[in-house]
Amino acid sequence: MKRIVVKVGSNVLTRKDGKLDMTRVSALVDQIAELRKNGKEVILVSSGAMASGRGELKVDHDLDSVEQRQLFSALGQAKLIGLYYDLFREYGMHVGQVLTMKENFQPGEQYENQKACMTVMLENDVIPIVNENDTVSVTELMFTDNDELSGLIAQMMKADTLILLSNIDGIYTGNPDDSTSRLINRVEPGTDLSQYIQPEKSAFGRGGMHSKYTTASKIQQAGIRVIIANGERDDILIDLTERAETTPHTEFAV
């Protein structure tokens, strides 16, 4: 595991009141800093801009869904990247922001420029922090969610592993709250788990387990290992890299 794409979703980074969970963000940075010290290259695909912006501004008039996304994302993205900047700086580490759109993943100059940008960042020990550019993306051309985005980044940057952090341990054979349900630890290529996937989306993000399963299956077929794990567990990234056999997760093996 040399080059890792870590995707952390809104449900991991957001408190029950819909605002950003600063403690969780700080813990995530601590873990990524540890991975970097152990020689891993990390690209972070981070949700949380909407939650960050929502906590900054009280709006006293109605906004439609697009206006809300644009306003809170623009405001929150600045706050979020500033927070990451400050937290990583405590470790003497540099971060750079990459805001992208779905059309940038079509073959051509934009794709190559984006790839070159992140490559030179990694070569100079700068951690890319990636998110969708919600200020200019229109609904029809948006990523399904950051799961899809992280999968495209993993393929573009030829990552060894994609880690999708959710608020549950992985894919279960039934409802995770049901004591008879079993966590599926390993998924071999070509395995169909669709019977176990619930279609509902997460509370604060656009994704859900269906989205993670779709992304994981697709990226597995591209030869990249995918891990779905619980980002609310303490030191989950460290445990996945050092004690994977005793750490709850679902791995899409290659």
N, C-alpha and C positions, 0 to 999 in steps of 0.2 A: 504494500500500500504506500505508494510514493506521492501521487498527485490525487487529492481528494476534493470533490465538490460537496460542500455541506449546504443543504437547503433547510432553513428554519422557517416554519410557518407562523402565521398570525396567532394561531391558537396556543403556540408555545410562548410567544413573546408578549401576549396581551393578557392583562388582568381581567377579572370578572366584570369590571366596570367599563371595559373596552379601551382602557388606556394602556400605555406601554409599561411592561414590567421591567423596571430598571435592574432589579436584582438578577433576573433571568438573563438579560443582555450581558451583564457583567460576568456571570458564570460562564456564558458561552464564550466570551472573549478569553477568559482564563484558560479554558480548555483548548481553544485554537492556538493560543500562545504556546501551550505545552506541546501540542502537535508540531508546531513550527520548530521548537527547540529540539525535537526528536527527529528533525530532518524531513518532515512532511511538507509538501506544497499544498496550500489550502486556498480554494476559491469559495467565498461565502455568498450564497444567494439568500438574501434576507428580506423577509416581509417585515411589516411593522411600521411603514411610513404613515399609513392611514391612522393607526392607533396613536402614533406619536403626534401627528397633527391635530387629531381630535382632542387631545388633552391640552392643547395650547390655546385654542380659540373658541370663544362662545359666540355662536351665530344667532342673531335674534330674528331671522327671517327664514322662510323655507327655501331649501336648495334641492334641485332634482339630483338623481343619483350620480349623473356625470359631473355636475358642478361640485357635489360633495367630494367625489373621488379626486377631482383635479385640485380643489382648494386644500383639502387635508393632506393629500399626497405631496403637493408642492411644499407646503409648510412643514410637514412631518419629515420629508426626505432630508431637508437641511438639518433638522434637529437630530435625526437618526444617525446620519453620517458623522455629525459633530460628536455625538456620543461615542460611536465606534472609534473615531480619531483619538479622542481623549483617553479611552480605556486601553487601546493598543499602545498608545504612546508611553503609558506607564511601564510597558515591557520593552520600550525602545524599538517598537515595530511600526512600520508605515502601512497605511491603507490608501487605496484609491477607489473612487466611485465609478461604476460603469452602469449607466442607465441605457436600456436597450428597448427595442421594439421587435415584434414578430417578423416584420419585413427584413430586418437585418440578418436573418438566418437563411435568406434565399441566396443561392450561389451568386457570387459577384463581388464587386469592389467593397461594399459595405461589410459583407461577411469577412473578407480577408483583412480589412482594416480593424475590425473588432477583435479578431483572433490575434492579429499582430500586437494590438494594444495590450491585451491580457498576457500575451507571451512576454513582452518586454517588462511588464510589471513583475511577473514571477521571476524573471531572470535577475531583477534588481531588488528582490526580497520585499516587494510591495504586495500586500494581500488585496486582491480584487474583491470589492463588495458590490454585488450585482442586484439590480432590481429592474422591474419594468418601468419605463418612462410614462407614468400615468397622466402626465400633464398634456401629452400630445397623442397618446394612443386613443383610437376610437373603438367603440365596443366590438364592431365586426372584425377588427384586426388584432384584438388583444390576445395574449396568451390565455389558454384556458385557466391557468393559475401558475404560481411559481414552481409547482412540480414540473410542469411541461418546460418552463424556462430552464430549470436546473438540468433537466435531461439534455436539452439542446446544448447547454454550456458544457456538460460532461463529454458529449460527442465532439463538439468543436475543439475542445482543449485536450482530447485524448486522455481523459482521466482514467485512473485505475479503478476508482470506487466513487459511487454517488451515494451519499447518506441523506435520506429524507427523514427529518425529525418531525414527529407528530406528537400528539398528546396521549397516544396509547402505544403499547409495546410493539405492535406489528399487526399482521393479518391473523385473525382467529377463525376457527371452524364454525363459529357462531357469534352471538352477541358477546363482546368482551366482558360484560357484567355477569354473564351466565357462567356459573361454576362448572358446567359441563363442557364449556368451550375450551378448545386447546389452541395455544399459540403455534402457528406453523413456523418452524425455525428455518427450514431450508426449502427453496423452490428451485427445482431443476429446470433447465431450458425446455420450453414446450409444454410445461405444466399449465393446465387451465384451472384457475382458482375463482372464476367468475361467480360460481355458485355461493361463495362465501362473502362476496363483496356487497356492502350496503350502499345504495346510491346517494344517501344524504350528504350534504356539504357541511363544512365546519362552521362554527358559530361566527367567527370573525373574518375568515378568509373565503376565497372562492373555491378552494379545493375540498378534499375529503379523501377517504380511503379508496374510493373508486378511481380518483385521479392519480393517487400514488401507485395503485396497482397497474393502471394503464401505462404510466411513465416507466415504472420498474420493468414491466414485461418488454416494452419497446427497447429500452436501453440495455437490458440483458441480451436481447437479440443482436445488439451492436457489439457485444463482447465486453461490456463493462459491468462489473459487479455492482449490485444495488442493495442497500441495507435500509430497511424501514425500522425506526426505533423511537423510543419515547424521549423527547427532548426535555421533559420535566424531571427526568431522573438525574440525580447528582452525578457529575463526571461521566455522562453517557459516552461522549466521544473518546475519552481516554479508555474507558472500559471496553469499547468496541475494538479498539486497536491493540489493547494489551490483554484483555480477558474476555474475548468474544464468546468462548465456549460456555461461560457462566453468566453472560449478559443477555437478558431477554431481547430478542429482535427477530425480524424476518429477513433472511438473506436470499436474494435472487442470484444464484451461483452461475458462474460461467465455466 
